[in-house]
Every structure is written in structure tokens, then in C-alpha cells.
Amino acid sequence: MKIIERTIILSCAAIFLFIVFKAVYNGVQSNRSLIKPQSSNFYQIIDKDFNKTVDVPFTNINSYRGNADYIYMSVDQESPSLDNKIVEYNRKTQKYKTIFNSRFKLPSVQGVELNDTWLLWVDTDENGGYLNPYFMNLKTQEIQPLTKENEENVTNDFPILIGDYAAWIKMDRKSEKAEVMLKNLKTDETTSIFNLNSFTSLSAKDGKLLFTDKKDHFGYIYLYDLKSKEIKEFKSSYEFIGWARLLNDQQWVYLTFGDPSEPSTGDGKLIFYDAVTNHSQEVVSDIDSVSELNTDFNNEVFLYFNDNGYYKKFKIQDYLLVEDGLLETHYFFRFSAENDIYIYDQELPNNKYKLIIQSELPN
């Protein structure tokens, strides 16, 4: 049985200490496949929009993004370790083709990101010693490294897409200094847009890039405008914050944490912020642990926390984030909600694995 990657604990100092975070994050990305399923337990891809079910020879599918025509996935196909390749699955023909094979002996390919023009992923080994991000032009199918490969003393974290740009966190392992990087995938121009005091995650939508930082005992949220190149700063009422997610170009959610150096008190919070009204709302309190915080293309929020066994859903209503029921799909874990397509993973009690594709989530 696979180990589900629901292991991110709010009290973990990894949110703010880059080295610790990298160790935890790499473990989270890989954990799900450390116990490899038997070759007889291949995946089924179930495309509910096309009413098609196809057996595929993959014993693991770790990372995925899709659009109306294709699903791009990191998969384990006769791998000596974890996911060893990126494949393109054609939703119309139900055929797949390999577009990238890992360059590591013990691979762990992951971190798939997709928009209308570009595909991103990360090639690394099972220990996360090197993280080599790559990007592909969907029209030309040309693949290029995003950064220098196997760069000594530098860690280039998992990138995200923002239009024709890729954004990621770069850290110097010696100085432990981190910065937010931005690369124009058309021109290859790479720039540093912000020097960080603490490690952060990135979120992008509608031409805006969101990230957090910490200074003077307060957490701050930063919103970068790709067009104007301006960065707006928003001070939080909390010291330890992270996992910020953009809903649109003016509203976002983020999590608060207790002091990482102190025992966990289970008082983490989900905060919703509206930049137009300058209003901050405490949506959920008494959070002990969070497995996933997702947003989708309908400005909805999905929070899996405190091992409740389900996602709690939220929607925007009158400039507030309000509860909107539960997402209770049996044996459901981890999903992608990009480009008007939902993709989610199921592990059934008989050790059968299914990847479900559909344009609407089940009620």
C-alpha cells in the first residue's frame, strides 16, 4: 500500500528554515512511492468527460496536470526507484507517449506544471540531492533545462508557471540565502526579483505572483505584478505564516503557524485576505496539521486538515470566504485543479489505483 503524501505538520520549522524544509518537502514528494506496489497493480485512467477507462502500465503516478486534450504525468514504469519519466496522455485517443526519461539511476521525477504554452517538471533522484527543472514548449516539443543542471552548492526549488515565465526559489547552500527567481521562457532572460529571509512557497494566477516572508517578528505577504514588475507588501498580524495560495489577482488564503521552536499548540489558522477591501478574515482556527491546501479555477478553496478524512470546501461570497460543504470521495487523495480540469487519485482497498479526470468534481 502506498504511503500518502499527507505529512506536512503545521508546527514544522521547515516552513521557515530552508534546509529543514527541503528535507521534509523532498520526503513528502517521494514518500508515496517508497513502498512500491506490485507490477500487477497497474493504474486505470478513468476519463469521465470522454466516458473512457484505460489500463496503463504504470505502478505509480505521482504528479499530474491536464487540459482539454492532454494529461501530463510523472509515472513509474519499470523504475528501479520512484517515478522515472514524464508521459503525455491523449484524452481523445487514450494513447500515451514518453516525452522525458529521468537522467538519474535512482529517479524521482515530479513537480509537473502546465499552461497553454508550457510544461514544467523536476528531475531528481530519490534522495533529492539535485533538483533539475526542465521546461517544454508544447507547440515545438523542444525540451530545455530551466537552470544549470547538477549545480554545486545551489538548490533550485520546484518551479511554477506564470504565463510565459517560470518562477522558483533559488538557495545558496553555503550562505543559506534564498531568492525568488523569474525566467522568461521565450527569451531565456533570468532575474532575481526578491531576497528572502525565510523559505516560502509560490503561487501564481492572473499575471500575479504571491509569496511570503518574515521580518521584525511579523509575517509578510508579497504580490508581484508580472506586467508592471511592481511588488506590493502586505503585513500580516501573525509572525509565522506560509502556504499562501492566490484565488485571483486580489484575493488569497494562507496558513498561520505556532513558533516552530515551541511544542505545537494546535492553534494554526486559515486566513482569507481581500486586497481591495484590505480585510483579513480568520476562516478556520484550531488547526493542528494540514495535509493539503488547494484552490481551483472557480475561486474555491479545499482544505484537508487535522486528519478529518475529507476536504472541507470554501467559496467566496460577499467578500468573505464561507464554508461550502465537504468533498467526500471515497479513497480520494491529492488532486490537480488547473486549466478547467480536475484530476485526482484513488487507492481502493483491493490495491487498485485509479486516476480520475473530469471537468467537474463530484458532489
Protein Blocks (a to p, Z undefined) as FASTA:
>chain_A
ZZdfbfbcfklmklmmmklmmmmmmmmmmmmmmpccdfklccddddfklopacddfbfbd
fbdcddfkbccddddehiablcfbdcdddfklopacdfbdcfbfbdcdehiacdfkbccd
ddddfkomaccdddddfklopacdfbdchiehiacdddddehjaccdddddfklopacdd
dddfklopacdfbdcfbdcddddeehiacddddeehiacdddddfklopacddddfbfbg
chiacfblmbccddddddfkbccehlaccddddfklopacdfbghifbdfbdcddfkopa
cddehhlopacddddeehiacdebjaddehiahiadeehiacdddddfkopacddddfbd
cZZ
